[in-house]
Amino acid sequence: MKVVFLALGFPHKKEPGNFYMTLMDRFHSEGHEVTIIAPAHKGTVPGLQQENNFRVLRVKTLPQFGVNFVKKGLANLLLPYQYKKALRALEEDSNFDLIFMPTPPITLYNLAYWLKKKSNGKIYLILRDIFPQNAVDLGIMKKNGPFYHFFRNQERKLYKISDAIGCMSPGNMEYVKKHNPEVDTSKLHLLPNWSDMLPLEMNKQEIFNIVQREAIKDKFVIIFGGNIGRPQKMENIIELAIACEDMDDVLFLIYGYGAEYKNLKAYTKQRGAKNVQFGKELPYNEFIKVLSLCQVGLISLSEDFTIPNIPSKSLSYYNAKIPILASIDLNTDFGNILEENRTGVWAKAGDVNALKEQLLVLYNDPDLRKEMGENGYEYMKSELSTDQAFRTVLNQIKHY
């Protein structure tokens, strides 16, 4: 098959932990011709080129990351027109059998529809963000305003033209059904977050070096790694850290990036949290090793969400064999997933006392931590592998 992936961003170097790249790599290894359409960014140049195993069409776009919401919104609105122009400029055939479109952004609807009509290909929607409702939940957009109605119309049309829609969880799938009754439910199926697993073996010297570098010797380390933005509401975690200051050996270690990173550091300083440490950015394969030397992995979601989100950073914790402590809203079914697989504990986001109680469950029971860590590793190996995601996609496409 000729496969195209419409990307909001795509690394130009092979990076462990990027689940879109691992899936496309699997398609390539099975003999399919893979083309990626993605923005040109630092380290890349516009135009068609070979990167790793893929044909990558890099397109000059407006910046989408590290900018305010107005600039980000404008960049996303222009994206389909810029991608379409770049595709039309190619002298070679640009017809595709399978068109991958992940969310975000939904603004690529027009491009996906154009490619489908042009190629008679199938659209596979990897549904991760449910937009624009998530923007409403976070106070970025007003419900029933003109922008909301525009994007909501785009969302509905995207569901209609998609031949298959992969949802993160049962709750995610039920949300789409409830709020979009016109959608053909046969399109909807489970496609949980996936990843390749990295080895955890380290020699004594490596372990010593990490412990010294991160200053975690004799500490009970609760670690967070990943995006820091409004969806994560990391202020809740800082409040937990302050509530744990009576536990002398507890350290909150935060590795992050994103729009709220600087604000979070300022908030931490303002609140005087002395048991919070910010780590420096690491390559993913090194970060996994740090994780494996920690005791608990943190998940944080804003209590304002009305849509079920499943945080992909949980995959890193599963891989590292550490249990999860989750501060989450009551609309996600991530807590149910933790309970069903016995991979962690959770409390309602914003309830610091309840979250500390759950932390104490893990703090006081090393055998439980080990059991939950092993459960997470086995769960990921059996249910959340790239191979599993690849088979799910192919099985769904065969129906059409």
N, C-alpha and C positions, 0 to 999 in steps of 0.2 A: 504493500500500500504506500501511497504518497501521503505523508502526514504533515500537517502544519500546526504549530503551537503559537497562539497569539498571546504574547507575554507582556505584562506590565513592566517587568524587569527580568533580566536573565544574566547570570554571571558569565564572564568571558573565560574564566578558568574553572576547571572541574572542581566543584566544592562538595564535600560530604555534607549531608544535612539539608541540601536543597532538593525537596522531594519532587518538584517538577522536572529537574534535570535528571534525577535517577529514573523517573518513568520514561522520559524521552530516550535515555540511554538504553533502557530495556527494549523499546521499540526498535532502535537501531540495531541492537545485537540480534534481534529476531529477523533481520533482513529488510526492515521497512526503511524507506527514504524519509528522513526527518528534516523539516525546515522550521527554523525558529524566526519569528518576527519580533524584534525587541528594540527598545531605545538604544541609541549610541550613548555611552557614558564614559567616564574616565577610564582610559586604558583601551578604548575601542575607537574605531572610525566608522562613519556612515558607509553603507554599501553592503553588497553580498560577499561573504567570506566563509571560509571553513574554520570552525572553532570546535575543538575536540572532535567529536564524530558527526557534527551537525553542519548543515548549511544554515548560516545565520544572516538574516537581512537586518542590519543595524540602520535605524532611522533616527535622524536628528529631530528631537522633540523638546518641548519646554521641560524644565526640571519638575519632578513630581515628588521628590523626597526632600525633607528639610526645608520646606516652604510652607507658607500659611495656606489655609483651606481654600481661599479664593484662587490663588495661583495654582494650587493642586487641581481644583475643579476645572479651571480653564485648560490646563495641560491634558486632563483626561478627556475633555470634550473635543479637543483638536486631534487626539491620538488616532481615531479611525480614519480621518481624512489624510493624515500624514502617512499612515501605513498603506492606505490604498494607493496614494500617489506613488510611493516607493515601489509597490508591487507592479503597478502599471508601467513603470519605467524599465522593468526587467525585460530583456529581449527573449528570455527563455520561457518555457511553459510554466505557468503558475496555477495549474489545476490540481486539486487535492481530493483524495478519497475520504480523509478523516480530518476534521477541523476541531482542534481543541481550543476551548475558550474557558479560562478560569475566571472566577470573580474573587477580588476586584480586577478590572472595573467592568461595569455593565455597559459603559459607553461604546465598547467595541461591537455592540449589537449590529450596527449598520455594516461594518466590515464583514462580520461573520455571515450575515444574510447575503451580502454581495458574493462572497466566495462560494456559498452554498448554491446559489442560482447559477453561477458561472461554471462550477465544477460538478454539480450534482452530487456533491459529497455529503457526508453525515456530520452533524455538529454534536460533539460531546461536551456538555457543560459541566465543569468541575466547580460545584457550588460551595464556596467557602464563606464569603461575606454575603449576608442578605441585606442588600442596599436598595432603597434608601432608608429602611427602617432603623438600621444600626446608627445612621447619622442622626436620626430623630432621637433615639434613645440617649445619645451622648450630647444632645443639645447643640449639634452643629447645624441642624436644619429644622425648620418648623413644619410640623405635620399640616397637610392641606394647603401649604403655601405653593406658589408657582413652581419652584424648583422641585419640591417633593412630587407634585403631579407629573412633571416632565420625566423625572427619573423612575417614578412608579410605572409610568406607561412603557418606558424602555424595558423595565424588569419584566413586565407581563409579556411583551413581544419577544423577549429573549427566551422565556420559558416555552413560548409557542413554537418558535423555529427550531428549538433544540430537539434532537432525536433521542437523546438520553441525558439524564441529569443525575450526577453522582452527588449524594448528600452525605454529610459528615457523620450523622448519627440518626437513630430513630426519631428523636425529638426534632431534629432539623427537618427531617422528611415530613413529619406530621405538621410542622409549622407551615411548610409550603402548601400542603394540601388544604389546610384550614383557611389560609389567607388568599389562596389562589384556586378556588373551586373549579375554575375553567380548565386547569391544567390536566392533561391526560395522565392519570396516575401510573399508567404502565411505563411511563418514561422514568419515574422516580425509583431509585434504588440506593442501597448503602455503598458508599465509597469512603471509608474512614481514612484519616490521614495516614500516610505510609512513609517508610524510610528504609534505606539500607542500614544494616547494623554494623557498627565498628567494633573491632577487637579492643578489649580492656586490659590486656596483659601489660604489666610494667615491671621493670626490675627495681631493686631496692634504691638504686641511685636516682632513678626517675621519680620515684615516690618522694624521696628526701628532697629533691630539687623543687618539686611542686609545693610540698608542705612549707618549705622555707620561703619560697617566692611569694606565696599567697598568705603567709603568716597565719596558718591554720593549725599549728601544732597544739595539741591538747584542747582543741576547740570542738564543740558540737556545732557543726556548720549547716546552716539552712541557706540554700543557694537558689537564686533566681537567675535565669539566663534567657535573654530574648528581647523582643521589642518592648519599648517603654513608651506608651502613648495613652490617650484617654481611655481606650478600651480596657487597659490593664489596671487603672485606678490604683497605682502603687502606693499612694498615700496610706491606704489601708494596711499595707505591709510595714510601713514605717511606724504606724501606730502599734502594730503587733510587737515590733522590735522594742519600742519604748516600754510596753507592758511586760517584756521579758528581761528588763534590766536587772531584776533581782536574781537572775540565773547567770552567774559569773562566767560560765564556760560557753555560753551561747553566742554565736556570731552569725549575723545576716550578711551574706556575701552576694553582691548584685553585679552581674555582668549584663550590660544593656546598651541599647542604642534607640534612637527614635525621637519623635517630636517633643516628648515630655522629659527627656533625660536631664537636661540642665535644670528644669523646674524641680525635678525630683531631688537632685543634689542640693538645691537651695532649700527645699522643704525639709530635708533631712538635717541640714545645718541649723535651720530656724528652730526645729523641734528639739535640737540638742541630743539626737540619738547617737550615743557613743558606741553602740554595738553593731553599727552598720558600716560595711566596708565596700567600696566600689572597685571592682577589678578592671584591669585593662583588657581591651579586645584581644581575643585569641582565635587562631584557626580552629575550625570546628572539631577536628580530630584531637587537638590539644585540650579543648574545652571539655570533651567527653571524659578525658582522663581526670581533669579537675573534679568533675561531677562525681566520678566513682569514688573519690576520697572524701566526699561530703556525706552527711547523714540523712538529709531531707531535701527534696526538690520542691520549689514553690510554684504554684499557679495562682494568678490573680486576675479576676475579671470584675468589671464595674457592676455594682448592684443595680444600676439603672437599666441594664439590658432587658429587653422583652423578647429577644430572639435567642434560640439555643446555639451557643458557640462551643466548639470543642478545640481547646488550645493545642496547637501543633507542638509546642515546646514539651508537652508531656512525653513525646517520643524520645527525647534526649534523656529524660529521667528513667524511662523504661530501659533504654539501652545501657545506662550506667548502673542499673540494679539498685536504685535508691527509691524509697517510698515517696509518695506525693502528699503534700499538705496544700489544699486548695481553698482559696477565698473566692467564692463564686456566687453569682446571682441565682435566684430560685427558678429561673426559666430554662437554664441549661440542664441537660441530662448528663453532664459530665460527672456529677456526683454519683449518679446511678451506675455509671460505667466503672468508677473507682470501687464502689461497693460490690458490684457483681463479680469483678475480677480480683478483689482484695488486693488492690495496688496502692491504696492510700486512704486518707481521711479528708473531710471537708467541713466547712462551716459557711454560713451566709456571709457574703461580703459586707463589711461595715460593722459586724458584730465581733469586736476585738476579744471580748471575754470568751465567747464560744470558740473562736479560732485558737486562742491560747490553750483552752481545754483540750482541743484536738491535738495540738502540738505536744502537750504533756503526755498524751497517750503514746506517741512515738518516742518521745524523749525518755520515758521511763521503761520502755520495753525493747531492748536491742534485738531480741528474737523475733518480735513482730516486724521490726524494720527490715530485718534480713529476709523474712518470709515474703513481705510485700514487695521488696526489691526483686526477688527471684520470680514472683508472680508476674510482675510487670515485664520482666525480660522474656518470659515464656509467652506472655500475651502478645507482645510485639512480634516475636519470632513467628507465631502461628497465625496471627490475624492482621498484622499491620506492616507486612513486608511489601517491598516494591513488586515482587513476583505476584503477590495476592492482588494488588491494585491493577497490575497489567492484565491478569486473567479476568478480573471483574469488568474492565473496560471492553475487552474483546468479546466476552459473553454477551454484554448488552448490545454492542454494535451488530452482532450476528442476528439479532432479532429484527433488524430493519433492512 
